[in-house]
Amino acid sequence: MTISVLLVDDEELVRTGMSAILGNSPGITVVGEASDGSEVVAKVLELRPDVVLMDVRMPRVDGITATRELMAAVSDPPRVLVITTFERDDYVYEALREGASGFLLKRSRPAEIVQAVRTVATGDSVLFPAAIRGLVSGRLNKSAGGRLSHVQFTEREEEVLRLMGQGMSNAEIADELCLGVQTVKTHVSSTLAKLGARDRTQAVVIAYESGFIEVR
């Protein structure tokens, strides 16, 4: 299966570099580019990419707004991977809340960029646990924590959620817990349903914000 990617960045040099990196990677094709978030919905409806690699900071319509509009306008939206210059970027945090599946630093090596695209395309998330902890620090919602304490997780689901919070993929969680990958996927799906989370990224944000996973 070929992964199709839409690049969204106001800097042509960044788009050119990302296009070269991804276009030369087996199984990945860049199907289009956009220079502003205002173009995203139309481009997605036209090109139907699997992944949108989106700059989080753009001068007209930023990545947060573009992600929000995309999630609202498209019934089966592509995975969104936001790119940023700084790890602790409040824009990234808001983009994750709006539905992005993870984030990538612009200084990432080519192999890391390719792997991140492949990861989100399969339904996993790309998170940096230390950065997530920094982003949610000071945003802890004690009332949310109270509500989350009433969610009836199984012991295994709690383990899976905490490992998700460490940025582990399904395969890594399976190795850690000595389970099959399909069993982990079942636990992840159940956990998301109980949290009312759209995807694993949102589940991790909820877990940190509520205090279920302690920010250290």
DALINKA-V477638 format. One record per residue. PHI is phi as a letter, one per 40 degrees, with the letter a starting at -180 (999 if undefined). D_LAST is the distance of its C-alpha to the last C-alpha in Angstrom with 2 decimals. Layout:
# DALINKA-V477638
PHI_D_LAST / PHI_D_LAST
This chain:
# DALINKA-V477638
999_39.99 / c_39.54 / c_36.42 / c_37.54 / b_35.40 / b_35.84 / c_34.58 / b_33.75 / a_33.30 / c_35.33 / c_35.67 / c_38.51 / c_37.46 / c_34.09 / c_35.94 / c_38.48 / c_35.97 / c_34.00 / c_37.36 / c_38.56 / c_35.50 / c_35.44 / c_39.22 / c_39.75 / b_37.42 / d_39.24 / g_38.75 / b_37.33 / b_39.51 / c_38.87 / c_41.00 / a_40.57 / b_38.98 / a_38.29 / b_37.76 / a_36.23 / c_34.27 / c_37.47 / c_39.03 / c_36.43 / d_37.81 / c_41.37 / c_40.47 / c_38.52 / c_41.43 / c_43.85 / b_42.11 / f_39.89 / c_37.25 / c_34.73 / b_31.94 / b_31.60 / c_29.89 / b_29.24 / c_28.43 / c_25.99 / b_27.77 / b_31.56 / c_33.95 / c_35.73 / b_33.82 / c_30.21 / c_28.25 / c_26.56 / c_30.01 / c_31.54 / c_29.03 / d_29.56 / c_33.32 / c_33.32 / c_31.58 / c_34.05 / c_37.15 / b_37.02 / c_37.22 / b_35.82 / c_33.69 / c_32.65 / c_29.12 / b_27.59 / b_25.60 / c_24.72 / b_24.85 / a_23.35 / c_23.49 / b_19.98 / c_16.64 / c_15.17 / b_18.27 / d_18.45 / c_21.56 / c_19.76 / d_17.51 / c_20.76 / c_22.60 / c_20.22 / c_20.81 / c_24.51 / h_24.76 / c_23.89 / c_22.98 / i_20.71 / a_20.82 / b_22.21 / c_22.27 / c_25.84 / c_25.62 / d_25.03 / c_27.76 / d_30.57 / c_29.70 / c_26.15 / c_27.71 / c_30.20 / c_27.74 / c_25.55 / c_28.74 / c_29.80 / c_26.48 / c_26.47 / c_30.21 / c_29.80 / h_27.45 / c_24.12 / b_21.39 / b_20.15 / b_16.45 / b_14.12 / d_10.73 / c_9.03 / c_11.38 / c_10.93 / d_7.27 / c_8.92 / c_11.89 / c_10.74 / d_8.82 / g_11.63 / b_13.34 / d_12.16 / b_15.51 / c_16.10 / c_19.56 / c_18.46 / c_16.26 / c_19.51 / c_21.48 / c_19.29 / c_19.56 / c_23.27 / c_23.06 / c_24.80 / c_22.89 / c_24.36 / d_22.34 / c_22.78 / c_21.66 / c_18.33 / c_17.95 / c_19.08 / c_16.75 / c_13.61 / c_15.28 / d_16.18 / c_12.58 / c_12.36 / g_15.35 / c_17.97 / c_21.51 / d_23.84 / c_25.53 / c_22.43 / c_21.40 / d_25.03 / c_24.99 / c_21.84 / b_23.36 / f_26.94 / b_28.05 / c_30.30 / c_28.97 / c_31.08 / c_29.60 / c_26.07 / d_27.45 / c_28.89 / c_25.63 / c_23.91 / c_26.87 / c_26.79 / c_23.10 / c_23.73 / c_26.80 / c_25.16 / c_22.49 / g_25.25 / c_23.37 / c_25.54 / a_23.82 / c_20.81 / c_19.09 / c_19.52 / c_18.38 / c_14.98 / c_14.73 / c_15.91 / c_13.52 / c_10.42 / c_12.50 / c_13.71 / g_10.62 / d_12.19 / b_9.26 / c_6.13 / c_3.78 / b_0.00
